[in-house]
């Protein structure tokens, strides 16, 4: 039986071990880490998955923004979505994504760097709004995805940490 709880229920060292096993110890050099540099995860959009008392999955969401001529457009960067390698392909990541999405309606639009076929088919993320966006590091444009909820987003800008983060943004 898999249960979900707030990510804050998980010991930080356990989260780091899980992320290392899912993505490797070199994961800190990835572009997503640069986009969210200095930010704390958004509490109500960051989850832990448990099997009994063992941490087997995490999903983190971060306050970021698109910085452009129109100013700062608040966004939520989703990821990493990590599942223990021994438990992958069992729907745990999808369970966490569904739970996060059910809580995300009151938040800014969501972005992630991921597989467009998977995240598009299951969660309505597309690259339609992100073609002119830049990020601090290498990434494949087709993998930079947004779920706008029908909200218009700027055509261009640079993704980075949110400068105007309010405490209420981190619920």
N, C-alpha and C positions, 0 to 999 in steps of 0.2 A: 504494500500500500504506500503510495507516494502522497506526501502532504507538503503544502506550501506554507511559508511564513515570511515575515519581513526579513530582508537580508541582515538587518541588525541583530537578529537572533543567532547568526553564525559567527563563530570566532574568526577574526580577520586572518589569522594564520591558516586556518582551514580553507578559507576562500582563496587565498593565494596559492595554496597547494593544489586545489582543484583547477584553478586557472592555468597553472604551470602544466598540469597533466593533460589538460584539454588543448592548450595552445602552444606549449613550449615555454622555456624560460626566457626566450628572446622576444616575447610578446610586447614588452615595454617599448620597443622601437617602432611599433606599428603606428600608422597615421591616426587611428582612432584615439590613441593615448595622447597624441599631440593636440588633437581637437579639444579634448576635455581637460587639459593640463590645469591643475590647481583647483578643480571643482570637486565637490563632495557629491556622491550619488543622491538622487532624489528618492527619499525614503519610501514613499508610497508606490513608487514604480520600480523598486528594486526588491527582488525576491530570492529566497532560498528554497530548494527542493530537498526533501528528506525522505530517506527510506529507513524507517524506525528512527534511530538517533544519528544516522550517518548522513552527512552532507553529500548529495550526489548531483546537485545542479545549482547554478546561480544565474540570475539575470540582473544586470545593472543598467540604470538609466541615469543620464547626466544632463545638467543644465548647460546648453551650448547656445550659440547664436550664429547667424549669418551676418557678417559685417560687410556693409556695402555703402553705396552713395545714399541710400535711404535710411542709414543708421543701423541700429542693431535689431535684427529680427529674432526673437527668442524661439528656440527649438529644443527638443529633447533628443539626445543621442542615445539610442538603444544599443546596448551591448557593452561588454560581451555577454552572449548567451552561452554558457558553458555547462556541459554535462559530462560526468565521469565517463571516461572512455569505455569502461566495462558496462555502462548502462545506456550507451547511445543507441539510436534507432528504436527507442521504445516509447516515443511520444512525450518525453519529459520536457524537452525544449519547447515543444508546441504547447504543453500545459502551462508552462511559465509565461510564454508569449500571450496566450489567451487571457490569462489572469491579469497581466500587465495592461493589455489593451482594454479590458473592461474597466480599468481605473483611469485611463488616460484621457478621457473625453474633456476634462476641465483643464488639461495642460496644453501647451503649445504643440504645433505639429511635430511629428516624430520623424527622425532620420536614422539611417543605419548604413553601415558598409557590409554588404552581404550578397548572397546568391539571389539574383533577381528572379530566377525561375521559382525558387522555393518561397521567398518572402512575398513575391507577387501573387503566386497561386493561393497561398494559405492566409495571407495577412493584408493584402491590398497595398503593398509598398511598390512604387514604380520609380523609374528614373526620369519621368516626364518633367518634373519641376527642377531637376538638379543639373541639367546639361551645362549650364554656364557657371556652376559653382566651382570654387577652388578649395583646396585643403592643404594644411601644412605638412606635406609629405607625399610620397607616391601613393596613388590609388587608381583603380580602374573606374573610369566614369560610369560605366554600365552597372557597377556594383554600389554606387552611391545612390541610395534610394530614400524616398520620402513617402510618408502617409499623411496627407494634408487635411483629410476630413473635409474637403471642399473649400478650404481656405486658400486664398491666393498668396503666393510667395514671390519674393524678388527673383528676377531672372539671373542675377549674378551676385557675387560676393565671395568672401573668404570665411570658411567655417573656423570657429575657435571658441574658447571659453566665453561664457556669458559674463559680460562686465557689469551688467545692471541686475544681478541676481538679488532677489528679495527673499527673506526668510520664508514667505508663503509659497515661493516657487519650489521649495525643497520639502514640502509636506511629506 
